[in-house]
Amino acid sequence: MDKRELQRIKNRKRALEKRLSSLTPLMRGSVVELSTTCGQANCRCARGDKHKKVYFSMSAKGKTKLIYLGKERAAIAAQYAANYKVLAELVDELTIINMDLLKADVIK
């Protein structure tokens, strides 16, 4: 690896590390919309027009957990989940960069 390539990789690493600090708050999971029926015979949901409810879904220890968000908090939770996805992408890219630096024997 030549010096210019090494410097380019190190610059990219610094830029990614800087972006990491801006990714909070974050949550692992997804915003989902579920359709439900309320059970009342004369309700619109009994005719097929189900009630839509927004939840945050995540799995932990093999179990799916849901929390009710409502429409008001859905956008906030979606941004938290998006931040987590960006974090995961940055970690993957940093891993590749650090592997390249280790192979070049420039990380001690």
C-alpha positions in Angstrom: 0.0 0.0 0.0 1.5 3.3 -1.0 1.6 6.4 1.1 -1.2 8.2 -0.8 -3.5 5.2 -0.5 -2.7 4.9 3.2 -3.4 8.5 3.8 -6.7 8.3 1.9 -7.8 5.3 4.0 -6.8 7.1 7.3 -8.7 10.2 6.2 -11.8 8.1 5.4 -11.5 6.4 8.8 -11.4 9.7 10.6 -14.4 11.0 8.7 -16.4 7.8 9.6 -15.4 8.0 13.2 -16.6 11.7 13.3 -20.0 10.7 11.8 -20.4 8.1 14.5 -20.8 10.8 17.2 -23.8 12.3 15.4 -25.9 9.2 15.3 -27.7 9.4 18.5 -30.3 8.8 19.6 -30.7 5.4 18.0 -32.7 2.2 18.4 -32.4 -1.2 16.8 -35.8 -2.1 15.3 -38.5 -1.0 12.9 -41.6 1.1 12.9 -44.5 -1.1 11.8 -48.2 -0.5 11.1 -50.6 -3.2 12.2 -54.2 -3.5 11.3 -56.6 -4.6 14.1 -60.3 -5.1 14.8 -61.9 -3.8 17.9 -64.6 -6.5 18.2 -67.6 -4.1 18.0 -70.2 -5.5 15.6 -71.2 -2.1 14.2 -67.7 -0.7 13.7 -66.1 -0.2 10.3 -63.4 -2.7 11.2 -66.1 -5.5 11.2 -66.7 -4.7 7.6 -63.0 -5.0 6.7 -61.8 -1.4 7.2 -59.4 -2.3 10.0 -58.0 0.2 12.5 -54.3 1.0 11.8 -51.9 1.3 14.7 -48.2 2.2 14.7 -45.7 0.2 16.8 -42.0 0.0 17.3 -40.9 -3.6 16.8 -37.6 -5.2 17.9 -36.3 -8.6 18.9 -34.4 -9.4 22.0 -33.4 -12.8 23.2 -35.4 -14.5 20.5 -38.7 -12.7 21.3 -40.3 -9.8 19.4 -41.2 -6.8 21.5 -43.7 -4.2 20.4 -44.4 -0.8 21.9 -47.3 1.3 20.8 -46.2 4.6 19.2 -49.3 6.3 17.7 -48.8 8.6 14.8 -47.2 11.3 16.8 -44.1 9.3 17.9 -43.7 7.2 14.8 -41.5 9.8 12.9 -39.2 10.1 15.9 -38.9 6.3 16.3 -38.3 5.9 12.5 -35.4 8.4 12.8 -33.9 6.5 15.7 -34.1 3.3 13.7 -32.6 5.0 10.6 -29.7 6.2 12.8 -29.1 2.6 13.9 -29.0 1.4 10.3 -26.5 4.1 9.4 -24.4 3.1 12.5 -24.4 -0.5 11.3 -23.2 0.6 7.8 -20.5 2.7 9.3 -19.3 -0.1 11.6 -19.1 -2.4 8.5 -17.1 0.1 6.6 -14.8 0.8 9.5 -14.2 -2.9 9.9 -13.0 -3.2 6.3 -10.8 -0.1 6.7 -9.3 -1.5 9.9 -8.7 -4.9 8.3 -6.8 -3.1 5.4 -4.7 -1.2 8.0 -4.0 -4.3 9.9 -2.9 -6.1 6.7 -0.6 -3.1 5.9 0.7 -3.4 9.5 0.1 0.2 10.3 -2.1 -0.4 13.3 -0.3 -1.5 16.4 
